[in-house]
Amino acid sequence: MNQKKILIVEDDTDLAKMIENYLSRENYDAVICRQGDKALSTIKQYRPDMILLDLMLPEMDGLEILKQIRAFSVLPVIIISAKEAEVDRVLGLKIGADDYITKPFSIKELVARVEALFRRYDYTASSPVSSNIIAFDDVMIDRSSRNVTKDGAIVNLTMKEFDLLVFLAQSPNQAFRKEQLYDNVWGIHEYGDINTVTIHVQKIREKLGNSRYITTLRGIGYRFDGEIQ
C-alpha cells in the first residue's frame, strides 16, 4: 500500500520536525516546507494527499496560500496556527480549510484529525458502485469521482464540503443534529467545534447557488430536502 503524503507548511523548525517525526512513525510520508512563498510550488512538485498549513508564515501568509490552493485543488487542508481569534478560524474554514487546530496542541490530537480526514475520504471513495450516483432535480453527486454538478456545471467543493453534502443527501428529508453531522463527517466530536458544521453548510449553499435543498431546523440542525431520482 502506498504511503499517504502529507505536506507540513510550518516555519517553526522544532514543531515542524516533531510533526514530521510523529507522522513518519505512523507510516505517513511527510515533507516540510518552511516558507510561504515556496509552498505552492512544493505542492505541485510533491503532490501531497493532505496539507497541514500554518497561518503565520514568512513571505506569504497561510490564508493567501489557502486561497491559491483552492483555485486548483480540493485536497484536504488542516490549519495549524497560534491565532486563537474566532475570526481567523471562521475565515480559514470559509476559504476552504477542512479543519483547524490551535497551538499549542497535542501531536496525538493532530494525528487523530489527520486520520479522521483520510478515513472519511477513503470511505466515500470506496462506496459500492450501485450507490455512487445521488441525483436530484438539478443536482448530481458522483461519490466515486467526488464530483458534484448543478444544471450540468461542475461545483467545486472541498473534501469536507463534499462529505457533508453526501451525508445529508443520502438520507433526504431526515433531520440531523449538528452534533450528529460533526461526529459522522469529522469523526472527532470531542476535539472539535460544532460551528464548523454551520460554516460548511453556508459554503455548500453558496456554491449550489443558495440552493433550496438544505433546510435549517432552528435549535436542531439541518435537513436535505428532495427526492432521489
Stockholm file with secondary structure:
# STOCKHOLM 1.0

chainA/1-229         MNQKKILIVEDDTDLAKMIENYLSRENYDAVICRQGDKALSTIKQYRPDMILLDLMLPEMDGLEILKQIRAFSVLPVIIISAKEAEVDRVLGLKIGADDYITKPFSIKELVARVEALFRRYDYTASSPVSSNIIAFDDVMIDRSSRNVTKDGAIVNLTMKEFDLLVFLAQSPNQAFRKEQLYDNVWGIHEYGDINTVTIHVQKIREKLGNSRYITTLRGIGYRFDGEIQ
#=GR chainA/1-229 SS CCCCEEEEECSCHHHHHHHHHHHHHTTCEEEEECCHHHHHHHHHHHCCSEEEEESSCSSSCHHHHHHHHHTTCCCCEEEEESCCCHHHHHHHHHHTCSEEEESSCCHHHHHHHHHHHHHHHHHHHTSCGGGSEEECSSEEEETTTTEEEETTEEECCCHHHHHHHHHHHTSTTCEEEHHHHHHHHTSCGGGSCTHHHHHHHHHHHHHTTSCSSEEEETTTEEEECCCCC
#=GC SS_cons         CCCCEEEEECSCHHHHHHHHHHHHHTTCEEEEECCHHHHHHHHHHHCCSEEEEESSCSSSCHHHHHHHHHTTCCCCEEEEESCCCHHHHHHHHHHTCSEEEESSCCHHHHHHHHHHHHHHHHHHHTSCGGGSEEECSSEEEETTTTEEEETTEEECCCHHHHHHHHHHHTSTTCEEEHHHHHHHHTSCGGGSCTHHHHHHHHHHHHHTTSCSSEEEETTTEEEECCCCC
//
